[in-house]
Amino acid sequence: AGQSFGAWLAHGVTLDLVGDANDYVGKGLSGGRIIVRQPEAAPRNAHENIIVGNTVMYGAIAGEAYFNGVAGERFAVRNSGAIAVVEGTGDHGCEYMTGGVVVVLGKTGRNFAAGMSGGIAYVYDPEGAFSTLVNPAQVDLLAVSGEADSDEGTGRPAQRPRSVNDFGMGDMLRHDAERLRILVERHQLHTGSKLAGELLADWDAALTRFVKVMPRDYATALRKLEAERDEAAGVAAE
């Protein structure tokens, strides 16, 4: 496919591309689902080959995308609310991101999360090298715990979204293991990803190798909103 495949795709529409696509895939994604996957008989390893170009998911506001291969530079730049799973990225991933969830199952380029003020990302980092590639100015790198959070917070992630605006991601401060597994399972379901299948086959071990990228100001704002909700609930109960 050429430039801007699936741009501004609306809710209820799924585009499933067997092959590759150029730049700006999913630009302005607005609730639809984009799948880009390599042919089943392809002899190459998907996580070692580019399948979409640069500036993918630029300005996306809602929806989900699954890429069975590596993306070019500036992946998910200015993403404001969409979900994306990819098997590797070039430089400047999640640049200026303000919302949504990104999962990277492979290597990233340099300057990851530059200007990232919202949303979260999970990066598979078995070699422990990701910290040298991230821009630390606005984000913290957190371990992903395999233990379930006892506190529901604003809601647990769900494989089946509760509404067209939810996408099942739940409380961004909690439930990382549940959310991450749901997204890796969705990726395998939609793309047939061999890499996702390998991770799921030994999930407990794989989980310890993921890093959560959390913007500091975003986390502070979420905690403040949570405190205000708790206070309001306490007043209402009196």
Backbone as CSV, one residue per row, in Angstrom:
resi,resn,N_x,N_y,N_z,CA_x,CA_y,CA_z,C_x,C_y,C_z
1,ALA,0.847,-1.193,0.000,0.000,0.000,0.000,0.884,1.246,0.000
2,GLY,0.339,2.343,-0.504,1.099,3.583,-0.589,1.013,4.417,0.669
3,GLN,1.052,5.727,0.509,1.033,6.648,1.636,-0.347,6.685,2.302
4,SER,-0.332,6.907,3.627,-1.551,7.205,4.401,-2.595,6.088,4.347
5,PHE,-2.147,4.845,4.315,-3.082,3.718,4.359,-3.874,3.765,5.667
6,GLY,-5.190,3.757,5.570,-6.038,3.762,6.762,-6.126,5.095,7.477
7,ALA,-5.777,6.173,6.815,-5.841,7.491,7.465,-7.274,7.825,7.871
8,TRP,-7.441,8.315,9.078,-8.725,8.758,9.646,-9.780,7.639,9.658
9,LEU,-9.344,6.415,9.727,-10.268,5.276,9.685,-11.242,5.324,10.858
10,ALA,-12.530,5.177,10.566,-13.578,5.327,11.574,-13.881,4.014,12.282
11,HIS,-14.534,4.137,13.423,-14.929,2.972,14.207,-15.827,2.045,13.387
12,GLY,-15.616,0.744,13.567,-16.423,-0.242,12.863,-15.822,-0.736,11.570
13,VAL,-14.703,-0.139,11.152,-14.057,-0.541,9.899,-12.694,-1.162,10.212
14,THR,-12.425,-2.328,9.640,-11.132,-2.995,9.781,-10.466,-3.102,8.420
15,LEU,-9.217,-2.688,8.340,-8.403,-2.874,7.138,-7.318,-3.899,7.456
16,ASP,-7.298,-4.997,6.717,-6.344,-6.087,6.938,-5.480,-6.215,5.689
17,LEU,-4.247,-5.746,5.788,-3.340,-5.719,4.640,-2.284,-6.816,4.770
18,VAL,-2.209,-7.678,3.778,-1.139,-8.669,3.703,-0.092,-8.109,2.750
19,GLY,1.015,-7.683,3.308,2.029,-6.995,2.526,2.631,-5.886,3.363
20,ASP,3.103,-4.833,2.718,3.676,-3.722,3.471,3.028,-2.410,3.054
21,ALA,3.342,-1.365,3.797,2.747,-0.053,3.537,3.795,1.026,3.741
22,ASN,3.545,2.171,3.136,4.506,3.265,3.172,4.293,4.144,4.409
23,ASP,4.618,5.406,4.309,4.548,6.321,5.452,3.104,6.685,5.809
24,TYR,2.938,7.178,7.028,1.669,7.742,7.520,0.529,6.725,7.614
25,VAL,0.840,5.453,7.794,-0.228,4.477,8.038,-0.987,4.882,9.305
26,GLY,-2.306,4.867,9.235,-3.107,5.172,10.421,-3.063,6.622,10.860
27,LYS,-2.673,7.509,9.974,-2.666,8.939,10.322,-4.068,9.368,10.745
28,GLY,-4.182,9.993,11.911,-5.480,10.460,12.377,-6.474,9.342,12.654
29,LEU,-6.000,8.136,12.906,-6.890,6.991,13.152,-7.977,7.381,14.151
30,SER,-9.229,7.100,13.796,-10.362,7.622,14.569,-11.330,6.535,15.025
31,GLY,-10.787,5.406,15.431,-11.626,4.357,15.992,-11.600,3.043,15.250
32,GLY,-11.061,3.019,14.049,-11.008,1.791,13.265,-9.867,0.878,13.690
33,ARG,-9.745,-0.235,12.985,-8.676,-1.203,13.260,-7.858,-1.418,11.996
34,ILE,-6.535,-1.332,12.141,-5.615,-1.559,11.032,-4.719,-2.747,11.362
35,ILE,-4.622,-3.674,10.421,-3.742,-4.830,10.553,-2.832,-4.855,9.331
36,VAL,-1.533,-4.903,9.559,-0.580,-5.049,8.459,0.304,-6.243,8.802
37,ARG,0.272,-7.260,7.968,0.987,-8.497,8.286,1.675,-9.050,7.047
38,GLN,2.732,-9.798,7.289,3.440,-10.389,6.163,2.729,-11.663,5.706
39,PRO,2.939,-12.094,4.450,2.322,-13.333,3.970,2.728,-14.522,4.833
40,GLU,1.817,-15.446,5.016,2.082,-16.592,5.885,3.278,-17.415,5.414
41,ALA,3.500,-17.482,4.121,4.594,-18.298,3.586,5.920,-17.541,3.497
42,ALA,5.956,-16.301,3.959,7.185,-15.506,3.863,8.299,-16.165,4.675
43,PRO,9.488,-16.321,4.106,10.575,-17.018,4.807,11.301,-16.149,5.831
44,ARG,11.113,-14.858,5.788,11.859,-13.954,6.660,11.204,-13.855,8.039
45,ASN,12.006,-13.412,9.007,11.493,-13.146,10.345,10.865,-11.760,10.358
46,ALA,9.597,-11.686,10.723,8.879,-10.410,10.673,9.542,-9.353,11.537
47,HIS,10.038,-9.746,12.713,10.592,-8.754,13.636,11.971,-8.249,13.209
48,GLU,12.458,-8.721,12.074,13.742,-8.252,11.550,13.565,-7.467,10.250
49,ASN,12.319,-7.211,9.862,12.067,-6.557,8.577,11.037,-5.438,8.700
50,ILE,11.286,-4.367,7.972,10.369,-3.228,7.945,9.074,-3.624,7.226
51,ILE,7.941,-3.289,7.830,6.653,-3.575,7.186,5.822,-2.317,6.970
52,VAL,6.097,-1.257,7.736,5.451,0.045,7.533,6.515,1.129,7.622
53,GLY,6.234,2.265,6.985,7.225,3.320,6.871,7.310,4.248,8.067
54,ASN,7.598,5.505,7.784,7.800,6.504,8.832,6.495,7.185,9.242
55,THR,6.511,7.768,10.429,5.419,8.615,10.927,4.081,7.872,10.941
56,VAL,4.129,6.619,11.317,2.921,5.789,11.403,2.125,6.168,12.646
57,MET,0.805,6.206,12.530,-0.116,6.553,13.623,-0.029,8.030,14.012
58,TYR,0.434,8.856,13.106,0.572,10.283,13.405,-0.783,10.897,13.768
59,GLY,-0.875,11.471,14.960,-2.087,12.168,15.372,-3.295,11.282,15.561
60,ALA,-3.099,9.979,15.751,-4.238,9.074,15.964,-4.963,9.442,17.253
61,ILE,-6.292,9.329,17.248,-7.056,9.697,18.445,-7.800,8.521,19.064
62,ALA,-8.041,7.461,18.314,-8.739,6.286,18.841,-8.561,5.142,17.853
63,GLY,-8.829,3.925,18.310,-8.706,2.771,17.441,-7.534,1.900,17.834
64,GLU,-7.227,0.927,16.982,-6.150,-0.009,17.288,-5.452,-0.425,16.009
65,ALA,-4.148,-0.741,16.137,-3.361,-1.128,14.974,-2.345,-2.182,15.381
66,TYR,-2.149,-3.153,14.492,-1.249,-4.264,14.763,-0.343,-4.463,13.558
67,PHE,0.978,-4.375,13.800,1.948,-4.419,12.718,2.888,-5.598,12.914
68,ASN,2.805,-6.559,11.998,3.583,-7.791,12.065,4.955,-7.574,11.427
69,GLY,5.719,-6.676,12.046,7.030,-6.319,11.545,7.492,-5.028,12.192
70,VAL,8.522,-4.441,11.627,9.158,-3.248,12.193,8.646,-1.994,11.492
71,ALA,8.494,-0.919,12.256,8.100,0.383,11.711,9.325,1.274,11.565
72,GLY,9.198,2.279,10.716,10.279,3.233,10.522,10.374,4.242,11.657
73,GLU,10.849,5.428,11.342,11.057,6.457,12.362,9.754,7.159,12.747
74,ARG,9.760,7.736,13.947,8.665,8.546,14.485,7.358,7.748,14.579
75,PHE,7.454,6.510,15.008,6.261,5.683,15.182,5.402,6.252,16.302
76,ALA,4.109,6.381,16.045,3.124,6.877,17.022,3.397,8.314,17.457
77,VAL,4.021,9.099,16.584,4.246,10.502,16.908,2.900,11.209,17.073
78,ARG,2.767,11.898,18.172,1.559,12.658,18.499,0.311,11.760,18.612
79,ASN,0.527,10.494,18.923,-0.610,9.621,19.207,-1.362,10.169,20.408
80,SER,-2.670,10.286,20.282,-3.453,10.908,21.350,-4.479,9.973,21.981
81,GLY,-4.468,8.691,21.601,-5.443,7.815,22.231,-5.594,6.439,21.620
82,ALA,-4.868,6.142,20.567,-4.994,4.842,19.908,-4.085,3.800,20.555
83,ILE,-4.374,2.535,20.256,-3.577,1.398,20.697,-2.776,0.897,19.506
84,ALA,-1.504,0.578,19.725,-0.692,0.056,18.627,0.297,-0.977,19.153
85,VAL,0.440,-2.070,18.418,1.446,-3.085,18.721,2.316,-3.248,17.485
86,VAL,3.635,-3.225,17.691,4.582,-3.297,16.588,5.767,-4.143,17.049
87,GLU,6.527,-4.693,16.104,7.599,-5.616,16.467,8.980,-4.975,16.412
88,GLY,9.023,-3.656,16.366,10.265,-2.897,16.389,10.020,-1.519,15.798
89,THR,10.864,-0.555,16.143,10.710,0.804,15.611,12.069,1.408,15.282
90,GLY,12.028,2.457,14.459,13.210,3.253,14.216,13.360,4.322,15.293
91,ASP,14.104,5.379,14.982,14.350,6.453,15.949,13.081,7.255,16.242
92,HIS,13.070,7.905,17.389,12.031,8.865,17.795,10.650,8.236,17.982
93,GLY,10.582,7.000,18.432,9.295,6.369,18.698,8.537,7.084,19.804
94,CYS,7.225,7.156,19.670,6.335,7.780,20.673,6.676,9.246,20.936
95,GLU,7.219,9.905,19.945,7.575,11.320,20.074,6.314,12.178,20.226
96,TYR,6.294,13.040,21.220,5.165,13.951,21.480,3.840,13.221,21.692
97,MET,3.889,11.996,22.116,2.663,11.223,22.360,1.925,11.800,23.563
98,THR,0.606,11.871,23.472,-0.194,12.453,24.554,-1.236,11.493,25.118
99,GLY,-1.441,10.346,24.489,-2.430,9.395,24.986,-2.331,8.077,24.251
100,GLY,-3.067,7.077,24.752,-3.066,5.772,24.111,-2.053,4.824,24.719
101,VAL,-1.902,3.673,24.082,-0.984,2.628,24.545,-0.218,2.079,23.348
102,VAL,1.098,1.991,23.488,1.953,1.421,22.451,2.734,0.256,23.051
103,VAL,2.795,-0.851,22.325,3.606,-2.001,22.727,4.629,-2.263,21.628
104,VAL,5.903,-2.321,22.013,6.982,-2.627,21.071,7.581,-3.969,21.474
105,LEU,7.458,-4.954,20.609,7.919,-6.306,20.926,9.353,-6.566,20.483
106,GLY,10.019,-5.536,19.990,11.391,-5.701,19.523,12.219,-4.470,19.834
107,LYS,13.258,-4.275,19.067,14.190,-3.186,19.329,13.612,-1.838,18.894
108,THR,14.061,-0.787,19.569,13.702,0.580,19.198,14.951,1.312,18.723
109,GLY,14.723,2.451,18.075,15.831,3.322,17.744,16.112,4.281,18.891
110,ARG,16.859,5.323,18.598,17.234,6.304,19.616,16.119,7.319,19.862
111,ASN,16.263,8.033,20.965,15.394,9.167,21.301,13.935,8.761,21.477
112,PHE,13.692,7.579,21.994,12.333,7.106,22.245,11.693,7.971,23.324
113,ALA,10.450,8.328,23.133,9.637,9.079,24.104,10.053,10.543,24.253
114,ALA,10.721,11.106,23.275,11.052,12.532,23.331,9.769,13.360,23.315
115,GLY,9.577,14.194,24.312,8.382,15.027,24.374,7.112,14.272,24.695
116,MET,7.212,13.045,25.139,6.025,12.226,25.455,5.414,12.721,26.760
117,SER,4.171,13.198,26.698,3.533,13.778,27.882,2.333,12.989,28.371
118,GLY,1.889,11.979,27.618,0.727,11.199,28.028,0.704,9.851,27.357
119,GLY,-0.227,9.006,27.816,-0.261,7.637,27.335,0.867,6.834,27.956
120,ILE,0.930,5.553,27.621,1.994,4.693,28.131,2.525,3.815,27.008
121,ALA,3.731,3.296,27.217,4.323,2.366,26.260,4.971,1.219,27.022
122,TYR,4.969,0.063,26.394,5.678,-1.100,26.921,6.683,-1.545,25.866
123,VAL,7.920,-1.766,26.287,8.973,-2.158,25.356,9.613,-3.455,25.840
124,TYR,9.681,-4.436,24.960,10.340,-5.699,25.288,11.843,-5.481,25.192
125,ASP,12.535,-5.704,26.306,13.946,-5.326,26.411,14.768,-6.454,27.030
126,PRO,14.891,-7.593,26.354,15.604,-8.728,26.948,17.087,-8.479,27.174
127,GLU,17.668,-7.548,26.424,19.097,-7.278,26.550,19.397,-6.143,27.525
128,GLY,18.360,-5.490,28.033,18.568,-4.414,28.998,19.205,-3.166,28.420
129,ALA,19.042,-2.945,27.120,19.693,-1.809,26.456,18.764,-0.622,26.242
130,PHE,17.484,-0.784,26.509,16.517,0.257,26.162,16.777,1.568,26.890
131,SER,17.274,1.503,28.117,17.501,2.729,28.892,18.495,3.665,28.211
132,THR,19.344,3.138,27.346,20.314,3.977,26.630,19.715,4.604,25.378
133,LEU,18.508,4.177,25.019,17.864,4.664,23.801,16.698,5.600,24.069
134,VAL,16.242,5.653,25.316,15.091,6.477,25.657,15.537,7.903,25.968
135,ASN,14.684,8.869,25.685,14.912,10.254,26.099,14.275,10.407,27.480
136,PRO,15.071,10.599,28.536,14.545,10.547,29.905,13.961,11.857,30.414
137,ALA,13.877,12.875,29.574,13.494,14.202,30.047,12.123,14.234,30.707
138,GLN,11.161,13.462,30.197,9.794,13.553,30.695,9.199,12.227,31.150
139,VAL,9.972,11.148,31.069,9.396,9.834,31.371,10.235,9.066,32.387
140,ASP,9.573,8.132,33.057,10.242,7.170,33.927,10.112,5.786,33.315
141,LEU,11.106,4.950,33.568,11.067,3.556,33.141,10.758,2.691,34.352
142,LEU,9.703,1.892,34.248,9.223,1.104,35.376,9.211,-0.377,35.022
143,ALA,9.460,-1.201,36.021,9.350,-2.646,35.831,7.879,-3.026,35.734
144,VAL,7.596,-4.089,35.026,6.231,-4.595,34.902,6.081,-5.791,35.834
145,SER,5.237,-5.643,36.824,5.032,-6.703,37.808,4.032,-7.732,37.296
146,GLY,4.307,-8.991,37.595,3.398,-10.053,37.200,2.257,-10.258,38.171
147,GLU,2.319,-9.577,39.310,1.275,-9.730,40.317,0.077,-8.853,39.974
148,ALA,-1.103,-9.407,40.157,-2.328,-8.655,39.878,-2.540,-7.587,40.938
149,ASP,-2.994,-6.414,40.526,-3.298,-5.337,41.465,-4.625,-5.628,42.145
150,SER,-4.620,-5.547,43.468,-5.858,-5.795,44.213,-6.820,-4.620,44.103
151,ASP,-6.261,-3.421,43.934,-7.076,-2.215,43.809,-7.546,-2.074,42.359
152,GLU,-8.841,-2.036,42.170,-9.388,-1.911,40.821,-9.030,-0.583,40.172
153,GLY,-8.883,0.474,40.991,-8.668,1.798,40.437,-9.867,2.229,39.617
154,THR,-9.622,2.743,38.443,-10.726,3.171,37.575,-11.203,2.058,36.649
155,GLY,-10.693,0.854,36.852,-11.168,-0.277,36.061,-10.048,-1.161,35.567
156,ARG,-10.337,-2.455,35.466,-9.353,-3.412,34.975,-9.404,-3.465,33.445
157,PRO,-8.303,-3.829,32.825,-8.330,-4.032,31.377,-9.260,-5.187,31.026
158,ALA,-9.792,-5.165,29.819,-10.712,-6.216,29.393,-10.444,-6.587,27.942
159,GLN,-10.489,-7.874,27.654,-10.289,-8.325,26.279,-11.418,-7.839,25.376
160,ARG,-12.618,-7.777,25.933,-13.758,-7.238,25.196,-14.080,-5.843,25.742
161,PRO,-13.826,-4.798,24.992,-14.071,-3.428,25.468,-15.507,-3.215,25.908
162,ARG,-15.675,-2.354,26.883,-17.000,-2.084,27.425,-17.809,-1.144,26.547
163,SER,-17.131,-0.329,25.747,-17.821,0.613,24.877,-16.924,0.939,23.695
164,VAL,-17.462,1.654,22.721,-16.671,1.996,21.536,-15.554,2.978,21.865
165,ASN,-15.643,3.648,23.001,-14.627,4.629,23.360,-13.619,4.097,24.371
166,ASP,-13.760,2.845,24.783,-12.954,2.317,25.878,-11.742,1.534,25.385
167,PHE,-11.926,0.585,24.497,-10.888,-0.292,23.975,-10.256,-1.176,25.046
168,GLY,-10.870,-1.212,26.236,-10.497,-2.187,27.248,-9.178,-1.980,27.945
169,MET,-8.676,-0.755,28.023,-7.350,-0.540,28.589,-7.333,-0.312,30.101
170,GLY,-8.431,0.093,30.692,-8.492,0.208,32.146,-7.619,1.314,32.717
171,ASP,-7.320,1.191,34.014,-6.560,2.184,34.771,-5.088,2.142,34.361
172,MET,-4.578,3.245,33.816,-3.210,3.284,33.306,-2.145,3.231,34.400
173,LEU,-2.536,3.461,35.649,-1.583,3.382,36.752,-1.429,1.956,37.270
174,ARG,-2.324,1.089,36.887,-2.369,-0.266,37.433,-2.532,-1.298,36.308
175,HIS,-2.514,-2.571,36.707,-2.895,-3.693,35.832,-2.013,-3.829,34.590
176,ASP,-0.735,-3.532,34.730,0.153,-3.590,33.563,0.241,-4.989,32.965
177,ALA,0.377,-6.001,33.816,0.525,-7.367,33.313,-0.715,-7.809,32.544
178,GLU,-1.886,-7.480,33.070,-3.136,-7.852,32.401,-3.278,-7.122,31.061
179,ARG,-3.022,-5.821,31.085,-3.161,-5.017,29.868,-2.191,-5.495,28.785
180,LEU,-0.961,-5.724,29.186,0.063,-6.127,28.229,-0.259,-7.482,27.606
181,ARG,-0.713,-8.410,28.419,-1.056,-9.730,27.868,-2.218,-9.631,26.878
182,ILE,-3.215,-8.846,27.224,-4.351,-8.661,26.319,-3.880,-8.146,24.957
183,LEU,-2.980,-7.185,24.968,-2.525,-6.597,23.707,-1.650,-7.554,22.904
184,VAL,-0.810,-8.313,23.579,0.010,-9.299,22.862,-0.880,-10.402,22.290
185,GLU,-1.903,-10.805,23.039,-2.855,-11.800,22.526,-3.618,-11.266,21.318
186,ARG,-4.037,-10.013,21.380,-4.728,-9.419,20.231,-3.803,-9.384,19.012
187,HIS,-2.545,-9.048,19.252,-1.578,-8.972,18.155,-1.416,-10.332,17.483
188,GLN,-1.293,-11.373,18.291,-1.166,-12.714,17.718,-2.435,-13.118,16.969
189,LEU,-3.582,-12.796,17.544,-4.858,-13.139,16.916,-5.000,-12.496,15.541
190,HIS,-4.683,-11.214,15.456,-4.927,-10.475,14.219,-3.841,-10.669,13.162
191,THR,-2.594,-10.895,13.594,-1.490,-10.966,12.626,-0.878,-12.354,12.483
192,GLY,-1.160,-13.249,13.436,-0.489,-14.545,13.425,0.982,-14.444,13.774
193,SER,1.362,-13.412,14.504,2.762,-13.134,14.821,3.449,-14.309,15.520
194,LYS,4.536,-14.768,14.928,5.339,-15.830,15.537,5.987,-15.330,16.821
195,LEU,6.463,-14.091,16.802,7.110,-13.522,17.978,6.142,-13.432,19.149
196,ALA,4.929,-12.954,18.894,3.929,-12.876,19.961,3.631,-14.260,20.520
197,GLY,3.549,-15.255,19.650,3.298,-16.620,20.096,4.399,-17.136,20.998
198,GLU,5.646,-16.818,20.664,6.772,-17.251,21.492,6.738,-16.586,22.865
199,LEU,6.397,-15.327,22.911,6.316,-14.625,24.193,5.198,-15.197,25.056
200,LEU,4.059,-15.465,24.457,2.922,-15.993,25.208,3.181,-17.411,25.703
201,ALA,4.002,-18.165,24.981,4.302,-19.543,25.374,5.095,-19.607,26.670
202,ASP,5.840,-18.558,26.980,6.598,-18.489,28.239,6.364,-17.116,28.855
203,TRP,5.091,-16.821,29.090,4.680,-15.474,29.434,5.286,-14.959,30.733
204,ASP,5.359,-15.785,31.756,5.892,-15.326,33.040,7.322,-14.817,32.888
205,ALA,8.116,-15.517,32.105,9.494,-15.081,31.875,9.534,-13.839,30.991
206,ALA,8.699,-13.816,29.953,8.683,-12.671,29.035,8.292,-11.390,29.752
207,LEU,7.350,-11.502,30.670,6.833,-10.322,31.356,7.927,-9.573,32.101
208,THR,8.877,-10.296,32.659,9.951,-9.663,33.434,10.899,-8.865,32.554
209,ARG,10.807,-9.052,31.238,11.727,-8.370,30.317,11.097,-7.145,29.657
210,PHE,9.868,-6.842,30.042,9.218,-5.637,29.529,9.501,-4.448,30.440
211,VAL,9.566,-3.288,29.831,9.733,-2.023,30.553,8.531,-1.139,30.244
212,LYS,7.983,-0.520,31.271,6.875,0.420,31.074,7.431,1.834,30.995
213,VAL,7.022,2.562,29.986,7.411,3.968,29.827,6.233,4.821,30.280
214,MET,6.437,5.554,31.374,5.363,6.350,31.971,5.775,7.815,32.071
215,PRO,5.087,8.714,31.370,5.376,10.142,31.516,5.113,10.603,32.950
216,ARG,6.051,11.326,33.518,5.941,11.720,34.930,4.739,12.620,35.195
217,ASP,4.558,13.648,34.398,3.443,14.570,34.633,2.100,13.881,34.419
218,TYR,2.051,12.946,33.495,0.825,12.182,33.242,0.466,11.344,34.466
219,ALA,1.458,10.682,35.043,1.219,9.878,36.243,0.744,10.753,37.393
220,THR,1.355,11.923,37.536,0.948,12.850,38.595,-0.498,13.291,38.404
221,ALA,-0.864,13.604,37.165,-2.237,14.035,36.881,-3.239,12.917,37.159
222,LEU,-2.893,11.684,36.795,-3.792,10.556,37.052,-3.986,10.333,38.546
223,ARG,-2.916,10.463,39.308,-3.028,10.287,40.766,-3.866,11.402,41.384
224,LYS,-3.707,12.604,40.877,-4.501,13.720,41.387,-5.983,13.503,41.098
225,LEU,-6.307,13.078,39.887,-7.701,12.794,39.543,-8.264,11.677,40.410
226,GLU,-7.448,10.678,40.675,-7.883,9.566,41.516,-8.192,10.048,42.930
227,ALA,-7.326,10.911,43.466,-7.555,11.448,44.805,-8.832,12.280,44.857
228,GLU,-9.077,13.053,43.808,-10.298,13.865,43.762,-11.544,12.989,43.683
229,ARG,-11.471,11.900,42.915,-12.607,10.973,42.832,-12.872,10.304,44.177
230,ASP,-11.794,9.895,44.840,-11.949,9.250,46.144,-12.558,10.212,47.157
231,GLU,-12.109,11.472,47.098,-12.648,12.473,48.018,-14.130,12.715,47.743
232,ALA,-14.485,12.815,46.461,-15.886,13.036,46.103,-16.755,11.848,46.511
233,ALA,-16.218,10.636,46.345,-16.969,9.441,46.740,-17.182,9.407,48.241
234,GLY,-16.172,9.862,48.994,-16.303,9.902,50.447,-17.353,10.889,50.899
235,VAL,-17.397,12.040,50.244,-18.401,13.054,50.585,-19.800,12.539,50.256
236,ALA,-19.931,11.871,49.101,-21.239,11.358,48.688,-21.750,10.277,49.632
237,ALA,-20.819,9.552,50.255,-21.213,8.460,51.142,-21.627,8.947,52.527
238,GLU,-21.296,10.179,52.852,-21.626,10.710,54.188,-23.119,11.023,54.315
